[in-house]
């Protein structure tokens, strides 16, 4: 971390705030959640002490990298009255959306180093890159924040109670999108890290840090820790013929069951690391002398999200939950060539009533029409 600061990076990473592990600005090792773990279950999140001082002994908190690259609120432009007209002031992408400074929403591109990034969140960034950075309609604000970021990933060795990244082939090992990847080991009374280099920048930084070549025992221990994590996932999602399952289940009775429980609160979309829907608001002051246009996160669970002349396209909770889950697991594949789910489990943990997307998919699969073959999507 000192080497990153010496290179001029401002650091952001996991720290404890308001009873959860969140991404925020950090200064040194003391800011990391040393000795803490998170106990997660449907609708439940609690911090608990570990019996060691692991720096990355938690799983994931409510924050993902989405808030770094696609901020919850962004001011697109503002205008002030001058005489009989208005002067429009455009804003650079790094400016915050008219609110108090928050973790790196206002960091100029190239100055931010993210520490402690999990494999599922790296997979989510790759998904959002396809949509917002490499797709037909590029988001310049996203691209400006995304460029030049230094990422230090951490491989998971302790899965959470709602994790299913192994089912989605997105973890627990980080395989892409990082400059350095760490595997934390606490064995034989030693606290050490096995480091994998993912870029030239990562290699250059590692050369300035005191380190030794990993032994075969170190590599074996790191591999065993990740294999063990994959075998202890709190959840599993059967992805065989997942598109057909959702498309053929449009009128499944299970949608009524989940609608009776769902609060349509949008928590799942807010914590989801791949959901990218936004809306635009124009606001003015009471005197009419100043106006601004803001972009903020929006959710398909909001009735107004699909409002057109005459009303909302999806007025019922049943329709909105069906849209979200079907898009996430099926039509996302048709649109972007990949699933919209990375198996982080946040939507399960942070649902107030504990709705479990893996449970809902399994309930529908139980009545799925059998075919002679299966395909994995």
C-alpha positions, -999 to 999 in steps of 0.1 A, spaced: 0 0 0 29 23 7 43 16 -28 10 25 -43 9 58 -24 44 65 -35 33 61 -71 7 89 -65 -24 66 -62 -52 74 -38 -63 42 -21 -98 27 -18 -106 -6 -2 -125 -25 23 -131 -9 57 -157 -11 84 -184 15 86 -220 14 100 -217 -23 109 -206 -35 74 -175 -39 53 -177 -12 26 -155 3 0 -141 37 11 -109 57 11 -82 40 31 -48 52 42 -29 22 56 -33 -14 68 -50 -2 100 -80 8 79 -86 -27 66 -111 -50 84 -84 -70 102 -98 -99 123 -134 -95 111 -157 -117 90 -193 -113 78 -220 -138 85 -245 -138 57 -278 -155 51 -310 -146 33 -320 -112 46 -292 -112 72 -258 -96 74 -237 -94 106 -200 -87 114 -183 -112 137 -148 -114 151 -125 -140 137 -100 -160 158 -71 -145 138 -60 -112 123 -68 -119 86 -70 -87 67 -94 -101 41 -113 -127 61 -147 -113 51 -166 -121 19 -184 -91 3 -203 -62 17 -231 -42 1 -207 -22 -20 -193 -33 -53 -171 -15 -78 -202 -3 -95 -202 28 -73 -167 36 -84 -173 36 -121 -210 42 -123 -217 66 -94 -252 66 -77 -256 103 -86 -238 123 -113 -243 159 -123 -244 160 -161 -246 198 -165 -259 229 -147 -271 262 -160 -275 296 -144 -296 326 -155 -278 356 -168 -300 384 -181 -325 371 -205 -307 338 -211 -288 309 -194 -252 300 -193 -247 262 -194 -218 248 -175 -208 212 -185 -189 191 -159 -161 167 -163 -170 131 -156 -151 130 -124 -173 156 -107 -197 143 -81 -234 145 -87 -243 175 -66 -238 159 -32 -213 154 -5 -180 138 -15 -181 100 -12 -156 73 -19 -139 82 -51 -169 95 -71 -148 126 -77 -114 109 -82 -97 120 -115 -90 91 -138 -57 73 -132 -53 83 -96 -73 55 -79 -60 21 -67 -86 -4 -56 -74 -29 -29 -91 -61 -19 -113 -66 -50 -130 -100 -51 -132 -122 -82 -170 -119 -85 -167 -81 -86 -140 -83 -113 -163 -105 -133 -191 -79 -128 -168 -51 -140 -161 -72 -171 -199 -74 -177 -204 -37 -173 -174 -31 -196 -192 -49 -223 -223 -28 -218 -209 7 -211 -173 6 -224 -173 -17 -254 -209 -17 -265 -226 2 -292 -235 31 -268 -204 40 -249 -208 59 -216 -180 85 -215 -185 90 -177 -180 53 -171 -150 51 -194 -133 82 -178 -136 65 -143 -126 31 -155 -94 40 -173 -61 39 -154 -74 21 -123 -49 -1 -105 -66 -32 -91 -53 -54 -63 -75 -84 -62 -79 -109 -33 -88 -145 -40 -116 -158 -17 -106 -185 8 -137 -183 30 -170 -182 10 -201 -165 24 -234 -180 33 -251 -167 2 -222 -170 -23 -225 -191 -55 -197 -177 -76 -184 -212 -83 -217 -220 -101 -212 -190 -123 -175 -197 -130 -166 -162 -116 -147 -172 -85 -133 -178 -59 -101 -173 -80 -96 -140 -98 -86 -148 -134 -88 -115 -152 -89 -77 -148 -63 -73 -120 -28 -59 -118 -20 -80 -87 -39 -108 -71 -33 -119 -35 -41 -151 -17 -40 -146 20 -26 -176 40 -26 -180 78 -9 -214 83 18 -227 107 17 -195 127 26 -174 96 6 -146 80 17 -143 44 4 -136 9 9 -154 -24 9 -128 -52 0 -133 -89 10 -107 -114 -17 -97 -139 -1 -68 -158 31 -50 -165 20 -23 -140 16 -50 -114 50 -65 -122 67 -31 -119 50 -23 -86 59 -58 -72 96 -52 -81 96 -23 -57 83 -44 -28 103 -67 -6 91 -102 -17 105 -137 -23 96 -162 -49 67 -184 -38 77 -220 -29 58 -250 -41 44 -253 -6 31 -218 -8 15 -223 -42 -1 -256 -30 -15 -240 1 -30 -211 -19 -45 -235 -44 -59 -257 -16 -75 -227 0 -93 -216 -31 -104 -252 -40 -117 -255 -5 -137 -223 -8 -152 -234 -41 -164 -266 -23 -180 -247 6 -202 -223 -13 -233 -213 7 -255 -216 -24 -255 -232 -58 -273 -224 -91 -278 -250 -118 -271 -231 -150 -279 -260 -174 -303 -247 -201 -309 -216 -179 -322 -195 -208 -348 -221 -218 -358 -225 -181 -366 -188 -177 -381 -183 -211 -404 -213 -207 -414 -202 -172 -430 -169 -181 -464 -180 -167 -450 -202 -139 -471 -200 -106 -439 -194 -87 -439 -158 -99 -471 -153 -78 -455 -169 -48 -424 -146 -50 -446 -115 -56 -464 -122 -24 -431 -118 -5 -413 -92 -26 -415 -56 -13 -404 -42 -46 -379 -21 -26 -351 -24 -53 -324 -34 -27 -314 -63 -50 -307 -40 -80 -289 -14 -58 -264 -39 -44 -261 -59 -76 -227 -53 -92 -239 -56 -128 -273 -37 -128 -267 -5 -147 -301 12 -152 -302 49 -146 -326 78 -150 -322 115 -156 -338 143 -135 -339 180 -142 -342 202 -111 -344 239 -106 -342 263 -76 -373 281 -65 -362 314 -81 -357 298 -114 -322 312 -116 -304 278 -116 -310 244 -130 -291 212 -133 -295 177 -148 -287 147 -127 -282 111 -135 -290 86 -108 -294 49 -104 -328 36 -112 -344 1 -108 -367 -20 -128 -386 -27 -96 -399 9 -96 -433 14 -111 -422 46 -129 -393 28 -145 -415 16 -174 -440 44 -173 -451 56 -207 -482 75 -218 -511 56 -203 -493 39 -175 -465 15 -165 -458 -15 -187 -451 -37 -157 -476 -25 -130 -474 -56 -108 -447 -69 -85 -450 -102 -103 -441 -87 -136 -413 -66 -122 -396 -95 -104 -400 -117 -134 -384 -91 -156 -354 -87 -133 -347 -124 -129 -354 -133 -165 -332 -105 -177 -304 -113 -153 -302 -151 -161 -315 -153 -196 -321 -124 -219 -288 -108 -207 -271 -137 -224 -288 -129 -257 -280 -92 -254 -244 -92 -241 -231 -128 -246 -228 -134 -208 -249 -139 -178 -259 -108 -158 -253 -127 -125 -218 -133 -110 -229 -152 -80 -219 -127 -53 -251 -134 -33 -257 -97 -24 -293 -98 -37 -300 -126 -13 -283 -111 17 -297 -76 13 -333 -86 5 -353 -76 35 -375 -107 32 -347 -131 21 -358 -139 -14 -332 -163 -29 -326 -162 -66 -311 -197 -65 -341 -210 -47 -365 -194 -72 -346 -209 -101 -346 -244 -85 -383 -242 -78 -390 -235 -115 -365 -262 -126 -383 -288 -106 -412 -285 -131 -391 -279 -162 -399 -301 -192 -371 -326 -197 -352 -328 -229 -327 -355 -242 -298 -331 -239 -287 -302 -218 -265 -272 -224 -247 -250 -200 -251 -213 -206 
